[in-house]
Amino acid sequence: GTYLAFRFAITWKVGIRGLRQSSLAKKLLLIPLWDLMASLIWVISFACTSIRWRGARYRIEDGILVPVGAPAQE
């Protein structure tokens, strides 16, 4: 409950008062869903052993980035 109260208060202060977004009040209930999804993405990212950076794929081995192959075409 405390989390929700603080999160809504911060969003209200920044969005409604600071940025003057009148439509934000309708979207306040989506904030917990947004935070949940962001947290899940953050946790899942720790399970990955490869990354894509500037079009190239790398594998993480012993804390070092090792190129996997040729740069990917996007």
Secondary structure, 3 states (H helix, E strand, C coil): CHHHHHHHHHHHHHHHHHCCCHHHHHHHHHHHHHHHHHHHHHHHHCCCCEEEECCEEEEEECCEEEECCCCCCC
